[in-house]
Amino acid sequence: MDDAIHSDTARLARLITRQGQKRPLAPIWAAQAGIGPGMVVLDIGAGIGALTLHYATMIGPDGLVFALEPDDQSRTHLLAAAKQAGLPVLGLPYPAAALDQLARAPDRVMLTDTLHHADDPAMMLTAIRRVMPAPSRLFIAEYDPTGPGLLGAKMPQRMAPARVLALLDQTGFRPGTMQAAPDEHYCLTATCA
Ligand SMILES: C[S@@+](CC[C@H](N)C(=O)[O-])C[C@H]1O[C@@H](n2cnc3c(N)ncnc32)[C@H](O)[C@@H]1O
């Protein structure tokens, strides 16, 4: 029992350290996505909330962040940190089912370093597209498979930009311009086609 608690604690500590290193990306992603005061943001694969809490600070008290995170430990940590900071964040445990129950439609959907985790990326994008009203915007950041591989997702897990563009096309999105981004990333926004 003690061993299980110890390994859970160690796992969470590792996630906090690893994802915390990406905190400087939050204002960059937020600016690219156009997150602003009063918005509703849906953060898919929010992890331990290193970026989510920044978005919640930007939207202010009239906005709301839905943090979708299937990992219970990460989500619990994220929600505790948001509560302690008095930030407007609601946690969602399960992807597809949870998305259909959003109390408010998102203005922005953040999908950063998460699409490559999906068993079925097309299904994930289709579920996202279903809950996005026409003027809303999806922001995607992924690790570039042509990068040196010094940090982030392992090479075999990385998704080629062309694959992301094809998936967006297939699932009802109109992609904007793809850009190189810090720490071996590429990013783009997409609107509803
Ligand atoms: C690498 S972390 C990214 C965290 C954060 N978005 C960032 O940019 O640093 C990927 C997160 O996606 C979550 N995840 C994995 N599969 C998922 C799925 N099918 N739907 C939503 N989130 C998923 C994982 O639990 C993990 O917390």
The ligand as a MOL file (V3000), in Angstrom:
LIG
                    3D

  0  0  0     0  0            999 V3000
M  V30 BEGIN CTAB
M  V30 COUNTS 27 29 0 0 0
M  V30 BEGIN ATOM
M  V30 1 C 1.7890 15.6740 -23.1200 0
M  V30 2 S 0.3830 16.0130 -22.1330 0 CHG=1
M  V30 3 C -0.0080 17.6590 -22.7070 0
M  V30 4 C -0.4240 18.5830 -21.5920 0
M  V30 5 C -0.6880 20.0130 -22.0420 0
M  V30 6 N -1.7880 20.0850 -22.9700 0
M  V30 7 C 0.5460 20.6410 -22.6540 0
M  V30 8 O 0.4700 21.2140 -23.7500 0
M  V30 9 O 1.5990 20.6010 -22.0100 0 CHG=-1
M  V30 10 C -0.9030 15.0640 -22.9250 0
M  V30 11 C -2.1400 14.9300 -22.0590 0
M  V30 12 O -3.1970 14.3770 -22.8540 0
M  V30 13 C -3.9260 13.4670 -22.0610 0
M  V30 14 N -4.6320 12.5390 -22.9630 0
M  V30 15 C -4.2200 11.3310 -23.4090 0
M  V30 16 N -5.1530 10.8010 -24.2270 0
M  V30 17 C -6.1600 11.6930 -24.3000 0
M  V30 18 C -7.4110 11.7140 -24.9660 0
M  V30 19 N -7.8040 10.6890 -25.7510 0
M  V30 20 N -8.2070 12.7850 -24.8110 0
M  V30 21 C -7.8090 13.8170 -24.0470 0
M  V30 22 N -6.6380 13.8640 -23.3750 0
M  V30 23 C -5.8300 12.8030 -23.5090 0
M  V30 24 C -2.8760 12.8030 -21.1900 0
M  V30 25 O -3.4510 12.2350 -20.0290 0
M  V30 26 C -1.9460 13.9790 -20.8940 0
M  V30 27 O -2.2810 14.6160 -19.7020 0
M  V30 END ATOM
M  V30 BEGIN BOND
M  V30 1 1 1 2
M  V30 2 1 2 3
M  V30 3 1 2 10
M  V30 4 1 3 4
M  V30 5 1 4 5
M  V30 6 1 5 6
M  V30 7 1 5 7
M  V30 8 2 7 8
M  V30 9 1 7 9
M  V30 10 1 10 11
M  V30 11 1 11 12
M  V30 12 1 11 26
M  V30 13 1 12 13
M  V30 14 1 13 14
M  V30 15 1 13 24
M  V30 16 1 14 15
M  V30 17 1 14 23
M  V30 18 2 15 16
M  V30 19 1 16 17
M  V30 20 1 17 18
M  V30 21 2 17 23
M  V30 22 1 18 19
M  V30 23 2 18 20
M  V30 24 1 20 21
M  V30 25 2 21 22
M  V30 26 1 22 23
M  V30 27 1 24 25
M  V30 28 1 24 26
M  V30 29 1 26 27
M  V30 END BOND
M  V30 END CTAB
M  END
